[in-house]
Amino acid sequence: MEKEVLAILENISGEDLSNQMDDNYFDNGLMDSMATVYLVLALQDKFGINVPVSEFDRSKWDTPNKVIERVKELADN
């Protein structure tokens, strides 16, 4: 799952994030609000999870490690 999430993030950001797992990609300019929409849609499609926009807190999704953890949590529910 981690490699799949990372592949989605790298596809959207256009960057190799494997050495930036705890770096905030919003602060680094690699992701913006439109990229976030693509990310949520890709994760929902790939993993069958539901990420309600109303509950989306960017601070919980701003690094590759955080995204992986959130996907794991949502997939377990």
mmCIF file of the N, C-alpha and C atoms, coordinates in Angstrom:
data_MODEL
# 
_entry.id   MODEL 
# 
loop_
_atom_site.group_PDB 
_atom_site.id 
_atom_site.type_symbol 
_atom_site.label_atom_id 
_atom_site.label_alt_id 
_atom_site.label_comp_id 
_atom_site.label_asym_id 
_atom_site.label_entity_id 
_atom_site.label_seq_id 
_atom_site.pdbx_PDB_ins_code 
_atom_site.Cartn_x 
_atom_site.Cartn_y 
_atom_site.Cartn_z 
_atom_site.occupancy 
_atom_site.B_iso_or_equiv 
_atom_site.pdbx_formal_charge 
_atom_site.auth_seq_id 
_atom_site.auth_comp_id 
_atom_site.auth_asym_id 
_atom_site.auth_atom_id 
_atom_site.pdbx_PDB_model_num 
ATOM 1   N N  . MET A 1 1  ? 0.820   -1.188 0.000   1.00 0.00 ? 1  MET A N  1 
ATOM 2   C CA . MET A 1 1  ? 0.000   0.000  0.000   1.00 0.00 ? 1  MET A CA 1 
ATOM 3   C C  . MET A 1 1  ? 0.870   1.261  0.000   1.00 0.00 ? 1  MET A C  1 
ATOM 4   N N  . GLU A 1 2  ? 1.957   1.231  0.760   1.00 0.00 ? 2  GLU A N  1 
ATOM 5   C CA . GLU A 1 2  ? 2.815   2.413  0.844   1.00 0.00 ? 2  GLU A CA 1 
ATOM 6   C C  . GLU A 1 2  ? 3.383   2.794  -0.516  1.00 0.00 ? 2  GLU A C  1 
ATOM 7   N N  . LYS A 1 3  ? 3.840   1.799  -1.260  1.00 0.00 ? 3  LYS A N  1 
ATOM 8   C CA . LYS A 1 3  ? 4.410   2.078  -2.586  1.00 0.00 ? 3  LYS A CA 1 
ATOM 9   C C  . LYS A 1 3  ? 3.352   2.618  -3.538  1.00 0.00 ? 3  LYS A C  1 
ATOM 10  N N  . GLU A 1 4  ? 2.134   2.115  -3.435  1.00 0.00 ? 4  GLU A N  1 
ATOM 11  C CA . GLU A 1 4  ? 1.048   2.589  -4.297  1.00 0.00 ? 4  GLU A CA 1 
ATOM 12  C C  . GLU A 1 4  ? 0.680   4.034  -3.979  1.00 0.00 ? 4  GLU A C  1 
ATOM 13  N N  . VAL A 1 5  ? 0.608   4.351  -2.689  1.00 0.00 ? 5  VAL A N  1 
ATOM 14  C CA . VAL A 1 5  ? 0.310   5.727  -2.280  1.00 0.00 ? 5  VAL A CA 1 
ATOM 15  C C  . VAL A 1 5  ? 1.422   6.660  -2.751  1.00 0.00 ? 5  VAL A C  1 
ATOM 16  N N  . LEU A 1 6  ? 2.646   6.245  -2.548  1.00 0.00 ? 6  LEU A N  1 
ATOM 17  C CA . LEU A 1 6  ? 3.782   7.061  -2.961  1.00 0.00 ? 6  LEU A CA 1 
ATOM 18  C C  . LEU A 1 6  ? 3.787   7.262  -4.481  1.00 0.00 ? 6  LEU A C  1 
ATOM 19  N N  . ALA A 1 7  ? 3.441   6.238  -5.227  1.00 0.00 ? 7  ALA A N  1 
ATOM 20  C CA . ALA A 1 7  ? 3.377   6.359  -6.687  1.00 0.00 ? 7  ALA A CA 1 
ATOM 21  C C  . ALA A 1 7  ? 2.318   7.375  -7.108  1.00 0.00 ? 7  ALA A C  1 
ATOM 22  N N  . ILE A 1 8  ? 1.183   7.376  -6.433  1.00 0.00 ? 8  ILE A N  1 
ATOM 23  C CA . ILE A 1 8  ? 0.124   8.351  -6.729  1.00 0.00 ? 8  ILE A CA 1 
ATOM 24  C C  . ILE A 1 8  ? 0.624   9.762  -6.435  1.00 0.00 ? 8  ILE A C  1 
ATOM 25  N N  . LEU A 1 9  ? 1.235   9.945  -5.263  1.00 0.00 ? 9  LEU A N  1 
ATOM 26  C CA . LEU A 1 9  ? 1.761   11.263 -4.897  1.00 0.00 ? 9  LEU A CA 1 
ATOM 27  C C  . LEU A 1 9  ? 2.823   11.737 -5.885  1.00 0.00 ? 9  LEU A C  1 
ATOM 28  N N  . GLU A 1 10 ? 3.697   10.840 -6.282  1.00 0.00 ? 10 GLU A N  1 
ATOM 29  C CA . GLU A 1 10 ? 4.764   11.217 -7.210  1.00 0.00 ? 10 GLU A CA 1 
ATOM 30  C C  . GLU A 1 10 ? 4.208   11.544 -8.590  1.00 0.00 ? 10 GLU A C  1 
ATOM 31  N N  . ASN A 1 11 ? 3.177   10.821 -9.001  1.00 0.00 ? 11 ASN A N  1 
ATOM 32  C CA . ASN A 1 11 ? 2.544   11.108 -10.286 1.00 0.00 ? 11 ASN A CA 1 
ATOM 33  C C  . ASN A 1 11 ? 1.902   12.488 -10.287 1.00 0.00 ? 11 ASN A C  1 
ATOM 34  N N  . ILE A 1 12 ? 1.251   12.827 -9.202  1.00 0.00 ? 12 ILE A N  1 
ATOM 35  C CA . ILE A 1 12 ? 0.572   14.125 -9.110  1.00 0.00 ? 12 ILE A CA 1 
ATOM 36  C C  . ILE A 1 12 ? 1.566   15.271 -8.943  1.00 0.00 ? 12 ILE A C  1 
ATOM 37  N N  . SER A 1 13 ? 2.576   15.075 -8.104  1.00 0.00 ? 13 SER A N  1 
ATOM 38  C CA . SER A 1 13 ? 3.525   16.153 -7.819  1.00 0.00 ? 13 SER A CA 1 
ATOM 39  C C  . SER A 1 13 ? 4.624   16.265 -8.871  1.00 0.00 ? 13 SER A C  1 
ATOM 40  N N  . GLY A 1 14 ? 4.885   15.173 -9.582  1.00 0.00 ? 14 GLY A N  1 
ATOM 41  C CA . GLY A 1 14 ? 5.956   15.176 -10.563 1.00 0.00 ? 14 GLY A CA 1 
ATOM 42  C C  . GLY A 1 14 ? 7.335   15.066 -9.935  1.00 0.00 ? 14 GLY A C  1 
ATOM 43  N N  . GLU A 1 15 ? 7.386   14.693 -8.670  1.00 0.00 ? 15 GLU A N  1 
ATOM 44  C CA . GLU A 1 15 ? 8.649   14.599 -7.931  1.00 0.00 ? 15 GLU A CA 1 
ATOM 45  C C  . GLU A 1 15 ? 8.811   13.223 -7.306  1.00 0.00 ? 15 GLU A C  1 
ATOM 46  N N  . ASP A 1 16 ? 10.045  12.808 -7.140  1.00 0.00 ? 16 ASP A N  1 
ATOM 47  C CA . ASP A 1 16 ? 10.365  11.605 -6.390  1.00 0.00 ? 16 ASP A CA 1 
ATOM 48  C C  . ASP A 1 16 ? 10.326  11.989 -4.910  1.00 0.00 ? 16 ASP A C  1 
ATOM 49  N N  . LEU A 1 17 ? 9.358   11.473 -4.201  1.00 0.00 ? 17 LEU A N  1 
ATOM 50  C CA . LEU A 1 17 ? 9.166   11.854 -2.804  1.00 0.00 ? 17 LEU A CA 1 
ATOM 51  C C  . LEU A 1 17 ? 9.713   10.823 -1.830  1.00 0.00 ? 17 LEU A C  1 
ATOM 52  N N  . SER A 1 18 ? 10.356  9.786  -2.322  1.00 0.00 ? 18 SER A N  1 
ATOM 53  C CA . SER A 1 18 ? 10.816  8.710  -1.452  1.00 0.00 ? 18 SER A CA 1 
ATOM 54  C C  . SER A 1 18 ? 11.831  9.164  -0.410  1.00 0.00 ? 18 SER A C  1 
ATOM 55  N N  . ASN A 1 19 ? 12.543  10.242 -0.675  1.00 0.00 ? 19 ASN A N  1 
ATOM 56  C CA . ASN A 1 19 ? 13.494  10.784 0.299   1.00 0.00 ? 19 ASN A CA 1 
ATOM 57  C C  . ASN A 1 19 ? 12.941  12.008 1.021   1.00 0.00 ? 19 ASN A C  1 
ATOM 58  N N  . GLN A 1 20 ? 11.630  12.239 0.862   1.00 0.00 ? 20 GLN A N  1 
ATOM 59  C CA . GLN A 1 20 ? 10.987  13.410 1.462   1.00 0.00 ? 20 GLN A CA 1 
ATOM 60  C C  . GLN A 1 20 ? 9.708   13.000 2.200   1.00 0.00 ? 20 GLN A C  1 
ATOM 61  N N  . MET A 1 21 ? 9.750   11.862 2.849   1.00 0.00 ? 21 MET A N  1 
ATOM 62  C CA . MET A 1 21 ? 8.544   11.272 3.422   1.00 0.00 ? 21 MET A CA 1 
ATOM 63  C C  . MET A 1 21 ? 7.900   12.108 4.524   1.00 0.00 ? 21 MET A C  1 
ATOM 64  N N  . ASP A 1 22 ? 8.682   12.965 5.186   1.00 0.00 ? 22 ASP A N  1 
ATOM 65  C CA . ASP A 1 22 ? 8.120   13.815 6.236   1.00 0.00 ? 22 ASP A CA 1 
ATOM 66  C C  . ASP A 1 22 ? 8.138   15.296 5.855   1.00 0.00 ? 22 ASP A C  1 
ATOM 67  N N  . ASP A 1 23 ? 8.472   15.591 4.609   1.00 0.00 ? 23 ASP A N  1 
ATOM 68  C CA . ASP A 1 23 ? 8.483   16.978 4.137   1.00 0.00 ? 23 ASP A CA 1 
ATOM 69  C C  . ASP A 1 23 ? 7.082   17.399 3.727   1.00 0.00 ? 23 ASP A C  1 
ATOM 70  N N  . ASN A 1 24 ? 6.715   18.601 4.091   1.00 0.00 ? 24 ASN A N  1 
ATOM 71  C CA . ASN A 1 24 ? 5.407   19.148 3.746   1.00 0.00 ? 24 ASN A CA 1 
ATOM 72  C C  . ASN A 1 24 ? 5.422   19.559 2.281   1.00 0.00 ? 24 ASN A C  1 
ATOM 73  N N  . TYR A 1 25 ? 4.710   18.806 1.440   1.00 0.00 ? 25 TYR A N  1 
ATOM 74  C CA . TYR A 1 25 ? 4.744   19.098 0.010   1.00 0.00 ? 25 TYR A CA 1 
ATOM 75  C C  . TYR A 1 25 ? 3.922   20.318 -0.366  1.00 0.00 ? 25 TYR A C  1 
ATOM 76  N N  . PHE A 1 26 ? 3.053   20.787 0.497   1.00 0.00 ? 26 PHE A N  1 
ATOM 77  C CA . PHE A 1 26 ? 2.356   22.054 0.234   1.00 0.00 ? 26 PHE A CA 1 
ATOM 78  C C  . PHE A 1 26 ? 3.331   23.217 0.424   1.00 0.00 ? 26 PHE A C  1 
ATOM 79  N N  . ASP A 1 27 ? 4.063   23.180 1.536   1.00 0.00 ? 27 ASP A N  1 
ATOM 80  C CA . ASP A 1 27 ? 5.049   24.228 1.807   1.00 0.00 ? 27 ASP A CA 1 
ATOM 81  C C  . ASP A 1 27 ? 6.157   24.243 0.762   1.00 0.00 ? 27 ASP A C  1 
ATOM 82  N N  . ASN A 1 28 ? 6.487   23.067 0.229   1.00 0.00 ? 28 ASN A N  1 
ATOM 83  C CA . ASN A 1 28 ? 7.537   22.973 -0.789  1.00 0.00 ? 28 ASN A CA 1 
ATOM 84  C C  . ASN A 1 28 ? 7.050   23.331 -2.188  1.00 0.00 ? 28 ASN A C  1 
ATOM 85  N N  . GLY A 1 29 ? 5.760   23.635 -2.320  1.00 0.00 ? 29 GLY A N  1 
ATOM 86  C CA . GLY A 1 29 ? 5.214   24.016 -3.621  1.00 0.00 ? 29 GLY A CA 1 
ATOM 87  C C  . GLY A 1 29 ? 4.991   22.860 -4.575  1.00 0.00 ? 29 GLY A C  1 
ATOM 88  N N  . LEU A 1 30 ? 5.010   21.634 -4.067  1.00 0.00 ? 30 LEU A N  1 
ATOM 89  C CA . LEU A 1 30 ? 4.812   20.466 -4.931  1.00 0.00 ? 30 LEU A CA 1 
ATOM 90  C C  . LEU A 1 30 ? 3.344   20.120 -5.121  1.00 0.00 ? 30 LEU A C  1 
ATOM 91  N N  . MET A 1 31 ? 2.508   20.572 -4.209  1.00 0.00 ? 31 MET A N  1 
ATOM 92  C CA . MET A 1 31 ? 1.075   20.288 -4.281  1.00 0.00 ? 31 MET A CA 1 
ATOM 93  C C  . MET A 1 31 ? 0.310   21.571 -3.971  1.00 0.00 ? 31 MET A C  1 
ATOM 94  N N  . ASP A 1 32 ? -0.866  21.681 -4.595  1.00 0.00 ? 32 ASP A N  1 
ATOM 95  C CA . ASP A 1 32 ? -1.754  22.809 -4.321  1.00 0.00 ? 32 ASP A CA 1 
ATOM 96  C C  . ASP A 1 32 ? -3.170  22.255 -4.149  1.00 0.00 ? 32 ASP A C  1 
ATOM 97  N N  . SER A 1 33 ? -4.155  23.130 -4.084  1.00 0.00 ? 33 SER A N  1 
ATOM 98  C CA . SER A 1 33 ? -5.517  22.661 -3.830  1.00 0.00 ? 33 SER A CA 1 
ATOM 99  C C  . SER A 1 33 ? -6.045  21.783 -4.956  1.00 0.00 ? 33 SER A C  1 
ATOM 100 N N  . MET A 1 34 ? -5.703  22.082 -6.200  1.00 0.00 ? 34 MET A N  1 
ATOM 101 C CA . MET A 1 34 ? -6.157  21.251 -7.313  1.00 0.00 ? 34 MET A CA 1 
ATOM 102 C C  . MET A 1 34 ? -5.490  19.870 -7.245  1.00 0.00 ? 34 MET A C  1 
ATOM 103 N N  . ALA A 1 35 ? -4.214  19.840 -6.910  1.00 0.00 ? 35 ALA A N  1 
ATOM 104 C CA . ALA A 1 35 ? -3.512  18.566 -6.765  1.00 0.00 ? 35 ALA A CA 1 
ATOM 105 C C  . ALA A 1 35 ? -4.126  17.747 -5.636  1.00 0.00 ? 35 ALA A C  1 
ATOM 106 N N  . THR A 1 36 ? -4.608  18.414 -4.608  1.00 0.00 ? 36 THR A N  1 
ATOM 107 C CA . THR A 1 36 ? -5.252  17.732 -3.495  1.00 0.00 ? 36 THR A CA 1 
ATOM 108 C C  . THR A 1 36 ? -6.515  17.025 -3.958  1.00 0.00 ? 36 THR A C  1 
ATOM 109 N N  . VAL A 1 37 ? -7.278  17.674 -4.809  1.00 0.00 ? 37 VAL A N  1 
ATOM 110 C CA . VAL A 1 37 ? -8.491  17.056 -5.360  1.00 0.00 ? 37 VAL A CA 1 
ATOM 111 C C  . VAL A 1 37 ? -8.111  15.800 -6.145  1.00 0.00 ? 37 VAL A C  1 
ATOM 112 N N  . TYR A 1 38 ? -7.088  15.905 -6.985  1.00 0.00 ? 38 TYR A N  1 
ATOM 113 C CA . TYR A 1 38 ? -6.628  14.739 -7.741  1.00 0.00 ? 38 TYR A CA 1 
ATOM 114 C C  . TYR A 1 38 ? -6.163  13.624 -6.803  1.00 0.00 ? 38 TYR A C  1 
ATOM 115 N N  . LEU A 1 39 ? -5.471  14.001 -5.743  1.00 0.00 ? 39 LEU A N  1 
ATOM 116 C CA . LEU A 1 39 ? -4.987  13.026 -4.776  1.00 0.00 ? 39 LEU A CA 1 
ATOM 117 C C  . LEU A 1 39 ? -6.148  12.282 -4.129  1.00 0.00 ? 39 LEU A C  1 
ATOM 118 N N  . VAL A 1 40 ? -7.128  13.009 -3.642  1.00 0.00 ? 40 VAL A N  1 
ATOM 119 C CA . VAL A 1 40 ? -8.275  12.391 -2.978  1.00 0.00 ? 40 VAL A CA 1 
ATOM 120 C C  . VAL A 1 40 ? -9.008  11.453 -3.939  1.00 0.00 ? 40 VAL A C  1 
ATOM 121 N N  . LEU A 1 41 ? -9.231  11.898 -5.156  1.00 0.00 ? 41 LEU A N  1 
ATOM 122 C CA . LEU A 1 41 ? -9.927  11.067 -6.135  1.00 0.00 ? 41 LEU A CA 1 
ATOM 123 C C  . LEU A 1 41 ? -9.129  9.806  -6.470  1.00 0.00 ? 41 LEU A C  1 
ATOM 124 N N  . ALA A 1 42 ? -7.833  9.952  -6.639  1.00 0.00 ? 42 ALA A N  1 
ATOM 125 C CA . ALA A 1 42 ? -6.983  8.800  -6.961  1.00 0.00 ? 42 ALA A CA 1 
ATOM 126 C C  . ALA A 1 42 ? -6.963  7.798  -5.814  1.00 0.00 ? 42 ALA A C  1 
ATOM 127 N N  . LEU A 1 43 ? -6.882  8.291  -4.585  1.00 0.00 ? 43 LEU A N  1 
ATOM 128 C CA . LEU A 1 43 ? -6.867  7.398  -3.427  1.00 0.00 ? 43 LEU A CA 1 
ATOM 129 C C  . LEU A 1 43 ? -8.202  6.686  -3.258  1.00 0.00 ? 43 LEU A C  1 
ATOM 130 N N  . GLN A 1 44 ? -9.285  7.395  -3.462  1.00 0.00 ? 44 GLN A N  1 
ATOM 131 C CA . GLN A 1 44 ? -10.608 6.784  -3.372  1.00 0.00 ? 44 GLN A CA 1 
ATOM 132 C C  . GLN A 1 44 ? -10.766 5.701  -4.429  1.00 0.00 ? 44 GLN A C  1 
ATOM 133 N N  . ASP A 1 45 ? -10.310 5.984  -5.644  1.00 0.00 ? 45 ASP A N  1 
ATOM 134 C CA . ASP A 1 45 ? -10.414 5.029  -6.745  1.00 0.00 ? 45 ASP A CA 1 
ATOM 135 C C  . ASP A 1 45 ? -9.538  3.804  -6.497  1.00 0.00 ? 45 ASP A C  1 
ATOM 136 N N  . LYS A 1 46 ? -8.312  4.012  -6.094  1.00 0.00 ? 46 LYS A N  1 
ATOM 137 C CA . LYS A 1 46 ? -7.341  2.930  -5.925  1.00 0.00 ? 46 LYS A CA 1 
ATOM 138 C C  . LYS A 1 46 ? -7.652  2.033  -4.735  1.00 0.00 ? 46 LYS A C  1 
ATOM 139 N N  . PHE A 1 47 ? -8.039  2.635  -3.630  1.00 0.00 ? 47 PHE A N  1 
ATOM 140 C CA . PHE A 1 47 ? -8.187  1.879  -2.392  1.00 0.00 ? 47 PHE A CA 1 
ATOM 141 C C  . PHE A 1 47 ? -9.633  1.695  -1.934  1.00 0.00 ? 47 PHE A C  1 
ATOM 142 N N  . GLY A 1 48 ? -10.577 2.276  -2.651  1.00 0.00 ? 48 GLY A N  1 
ATOM 143 C CA . GLY A 1 48 ? -11.978 2.135  -2.286  1.00 0.00 ? 48 GLY A CA 1 
ATOM 144 C C  . GLY A 1 48 ? -12.328 2.795  -0.967  1.00 0.00 ? 48 GLY A C  1 
ATOM 145 N N  . ILE A 1 49 ? -11.581 3.827  -0.621  1.00 0.00 ? 49 ILE A N  1 
ATOM 146 C CA . ILE A 1 49 ? -11.841 4.539  0.632   1.00 0.00 ? 49 ILE A CA 1 
ATOM 147 C C  . ILE A 1 49 ? -12.699 5.762  0.356   1.00 0.00 ? 49 ILE A C  1 
ATOM 148 N N  . ASN A 1 50 ? -13.284 6.302  1.405   1.00 0.00 ? 50 ASN A N  1 
ATOM 149 C CA . ASN A 1 50 ? -14.090 7.512  1.284   1.00 0.00 ? 50 ASN A CA 1 
ATOM 150 C C  . ASN A 1 50 ? -13.397 8.622  2.066   1.00 0.00 ? 50 ASN A C  1 
ATOM 151 N N  . VAL A 1 51 ? -13.065 9.687  1.361   1.00 0.00 ? 51 VAL A N  1 
ATOM 152 C CA . VAL A 1 51 ? -12.420 10.837 1.992   1.00 0.00 ? 51 VAL A CA 1 
ATOM 153 C C  . VAL A 1 51 ? -13.360 12.032 1.812   1.00 0.00 ? 51 VAL A C  1 
ATOM 154 N N  . PRO A 1 52 ? -14.276 12.245 2.761   1.00 0.00 ? 52 PRO A N  1 
ATOM 155 C CA . PRO A 1 52 ? -15.206 13.364 2.634   1.00 0.00 ? 52 PRO A CA 1 
ATOM 156 C C  . PRO A 1 52 ? -14.468 14.705 2.631   1.00 0.00 ? 52 PRO A C  1 
ATOM 157 N N  . VAL A 1 53 ? -14.773 15.520 1.657   1.00 0.00 ? 53 VAL A N  1 
ATOM 158 C CA . VAL A 1 53 ? -14.133 16.826 1.545   1.00 0.00 ? 53 VAL A CA 1 
ATOM 159 C C  . VAL A 1 53 ? -14.409 17.659 2.790   1.00 0.00 ? 53 VAL A C  1 
ATOM 160 N N  . SER A 1 54 ? -15.589 17.515 3.348   1.00 0.00 ? 54 SER A N  1 
ATOM 161 C CA . SER A 1 54 ? -15.945 18.288 4.539   1.00 0.00 ? 54 SER A CA 1 
ATOM 162 C C  . SER A 1 54 ? -15.074 17.925 5.742   1.00 0.00 ? 54 SER A C  1 
ATOM 163 N N  . GLU A 1 55 ? -14.491 16.734 5.739   1.00 0.00 ? 55 GLU A N  1 
ATOM 164 C CA . GLU A 1 55 ? -13.647 16.298 6.844   1.00 0.00 ? 55 GLU A CA 1 
ATOM 165 C C  . GLU A 1 55 ? -12.160 16.359 6.499   1.00 0.00 ? 55 GLU A C  1 
ATOM 166 N N  . PHE A 1 56 ? -11.834 16.855 5.311   1.00 0.00 ? 56 PHE A N  1 
ATOM 167 C CA . PHE A 1 56 ? -10.446 16.904 4.882   1.00 0.00 ? 56 PHE A CA 1 
ATOM 168 C C  . PHE A 1 56 ? -9.719  18.020 5.609   1.00 0.00 ? 56 PHE A C  1 
ATOM 169 N N  . ASP A 1 57 ? -8.718  17.641 6.379   1.00 0.00 ? 57 ASP A N  1 
ATOM 170 C CA . ASP A 1 57 ? -7.892  18.598 7.111   1.00 0.00 ? 57 ASP A CA 1 
ATOM 171 C C  . ASP A 1 57 ? -6.493  18.531 6.505   1.00 0.00 ? 57 ASP A C  1 
ATOM 172 N N  . ARG A 1 58 ? -6.126  19.556 5.768   1.00 0.00 ? 58 ARG A N  1 
ATOM 173 C CA . ARG A 1 58 ? -4.863  19.556 5.032   1.00 0.00 ? 58 ARG A CA 1 
ATOM 174 C C  . ARG A 1 58 ? -3.658  19.239 5.918   1.00 0.00 ? 58 ARG A C  1 
ATOM 175 N N  . SER A 1 59 ? -3.696  19.646 7.174   1.00 0.00 ? 59 SER A N  1 
ATOM 176 C CA . SER A 1 59 ? -2.563  19.399 8.067   1.00 0.00 ? 59 SER A CA 1 
ATOM 177 C C  . SER A 1 59 ? -2.381  17.907 8.372   1.00 0.00 ? 59 SER A C  1 
ATOM 178 N N  . LYS A 1 60 ? -3.414  17.106 8.121   1.00 0.00 ? 60 LYS A N  1 
ATOM 179 C CA . LYS A 1 60 ? -3.311  15.661 8.339   1.00 0.00 ? 60 LYS A CA 1 
ATOM 180 C C  . LYS A 1 60 ? -2.919  14.917 7.059   1.00 0.00 ? 60 LYS A C  1 
ATOM 181 N N  . TRP A 1 61 ? -2.755  15.667 5.953   1.00 0.00 ? 61 TRP A N  1 
ATOM 182 C CA . TRP A 1 61 ? -2.457  15.077 4.650   1.00 0.00 ? 61 TRP A CA 1 
ATOM 183 C C  . TRP A 1 61 ? -1.284  15.781 3.975   1.00 0.00 ? 61 TRP A C  1 
ATOM 184 N N  . ASP A 1 62 ? -0.396  16.415 4.704   1.00 0.00 ? 62 ASP A N  1 
ATOM 185 C CA . ASP A 1 62 ? 0.599   17.292 4.075   1.00 0.00 ? 62 ASP A CA 1 
ATOM 186 C C  . ASP A 1 62 ? 1.984   16.685 3.879   1.00 0.00 ? 62 ASP A C  1 
ATOM 187 N N  . THR A 1 63 ? 2.149   15.407 4.246   1.00 0.00 ? 63 THR A N  1 
ATOM 188 C CA . THR A 1 63 ? 3.421   14.725 3.975   1.00 0.00 ? 63 THR A CA 1 
ATOM 189 C C  . THR A 1 63 ? 3.099   13.329 3.447   1.00 0.00 ? 63 THR A C  1 
ATOM 190 N N  . PRO A 1 64 ? 3.992   12.720 2.711   1.00 0.00 ? 64 PRO A N  1 
ATOM 191 C CA . PRO A 1 64 ? 3.730   11.352 2.248   1.00 0.00 ? 64 PRO A CA 1 
ATOM 192 C C  . PRO A 1 64 ? 3.439   10.376 3.392   1.00 0.00 ? 64 PRO A C  1 
ATOM 193 N N  . ASN A 1 65 ? 4.179   10.461 4.490   1.00 0.00 ? 65 ASN A N  1 
ATOM 194 C CA . ASN A 1 65 ? 3.923   9.561  5.615   1.00 0.00 ? 65 ASN A CA 1 
ATOM 195 C C  . ASN A 1 65 ? 2.531   9.754  6.201   1.00 0.00 ? 65 ASN A C  1 
ATOM 196 N N  . LYS A 1 66 ? 2.077   10.985 6.296   1.00 0.00 ? 66 LYS A N  1 
ATOM 197 C CA . LYS A 1 66 ? 0.734   11.248 6.823   1.00 0.00 ? 66 LYS A CA 1 
ATOM 198 C C  . LYS A 1 66 ? -0.336  10.696 5.887   1.00 0.00 ? 66 LYS A C  1 
ATOM 199 N N  . VAL A 1 67 ? -0.127  10.832 4.586   1.00 0.00 ? 67 VAL A N  1 
ATOM 200 C CA . VAL A 1 67 ? -1.099  10.306 3.623   1.00 0.00 ? 67 VAL A CA 1 
ATOM 201 C C  . VAL A 1 67 ? -1.177  8.786  3.757   1.00 0.00 ? 67 VAL A C  1 
ATOM 202 N N  . ILE A 1 68 ? -0.041  8.141  3.846   1.00 0.00 ? 68 ILE A N  1 
ATOM 203 C CA . ILE A 1 68 ? -0.021  6.685  3.994   1.00 0.00 ? 68 ILE A CA 1 
ATOM 204 C C  . ILE A 1 68 ? -0.768  6.263  5.257   1.00 0.00 ? 68 ILE A C  1 
ATOM 205 N N  . GLU A 1 69 ? -0.528  6.941  6.362   1.00 0.00 ? 69 GLU A N  1 
ATOM 206 C CA . GLU A 1 69 ? -1.211  6.612  7.613   1.00 0.00 ? 69 GLU A CA 1 
ATOM 207 C C  . GLU A 1 69 ? -2.717  6.816  7.509   1.00 0.00 ? 69 GLU A C  1 
ATOM 208 N N  . ARG A 1 70 ? -3.136  7.917  6.904   1.00 0.00 ? 70 ARG A N  1 
ATOM 209 C CA . ARG A 1 70 ? -4.576  8.192  6.750   1.00 0.00 ? 70 ARG A CA 1 
ATOM 210 C C  . ARG A 1 70 ? -5.230  7.145  5.868   1.00 0.00 ? 70 ARG A C  1 
ATOM 211 N N  . VAL A 1 71 ? -4.576  6.755  4.784   1.00 0.00 ? 71 VAL A N  1 
ATOM 212 C CA . VAL A 1 71 ? -5.141  5.739  3.896   1.00 0.00 ? 71 VAL A CA 1 
ATOM 213 C C  . VAL A 1 71 ? -5.281  4.423  4.648   1.00 0.00 ? 71 VAL A C  1 
ATOM 214 N N  . LYS A 1 72 ? -4.280  4.057  5.437   1.00 0.00 ? 72 LYS A N  1 
ATOM 215 C CA . LYS A 1 72 ? -4.346  2.832  6.219   1.00 0.00 ? 72 LYS A CA 1 
ATOM 216 C C  . LYS A 1 72 ? -5.523  2.886  7.196   1.00 0.00 ? 72 LYS A C  1 
ATOM 217 N N  . GLU A 1 73 ? -5.694  4.017  7.872   1.00 0.00 ? 73 GLU A N  1 
ATOM 218 C CA . GLU A 1 73 ? -6.803  4.173  8.819   1.00 0.00 ? 73 GLU A CA 1 
ATOM 219 C C  . GLU A 1 73 ? -8.145  4.043  8.118   1.00 0.00 ? 73 GLU A C  1 
ATOM 220 N N  . LEU A 1 74 ? -8.288  4.703  6.992   1.00 0.00 ? 74 LEU A N  1 
ATOM 221 C CA . LEU A 1 74 ? -9.562  4.685  6.272   1.00 0.00 ? 74 LEU A CA 1 
ATOM 222 C C  . LEU A 1 74 ? -9.841  3.322  5.642   1.00 0.00 ? 74 LEU A C  1 
ATOM 223 N N  . ALA A 1 75 ? -8.805  2.631  5.220   1.00 0.00 ? 75 ALA A N  1 
ATOM 224 C CA . ALA A 1 75 ? -8.977  1.312  4.610   1.00 0.00 ? 75 ALA A CA 1 
ATOM 225 C C  . ALA A 1 75 ? -9.385  0.273  5.655   1.00 0.00 ? 75 ALA A C  1 
ATOM 226 N N  . ASP A 1 76 ? -8.970  0.492  6.894   1.00 0.00 ? 76 ASP A N  1 
ATOM 227 C CA . ASP A 1 76 ? -9.304  -0.447 7.967   1.00 0.00 ? 76 ASP A CA 1 
ATOM 228 C C  . ASP A 1 76 ? -10.748 -0.289 8.445   1.00 0.00 ? 76 ASP A C  1 
ATOM 229 N N  . ASN A 1 77 ? -11.373 0.816  8.119   1.00 0.00 ? 77 ASN A N  1 
ATOM 230 C CA . ASN A 1 77 ? -12.753 1.072  8.581   1.00 0.00 ? 77 ASN A CA 1 
ATOM 231 C C  . ASN A 1 77 ? -13.775 0.473  7.652   1.00 0.00 ? 77 ASN A C  1 
# 
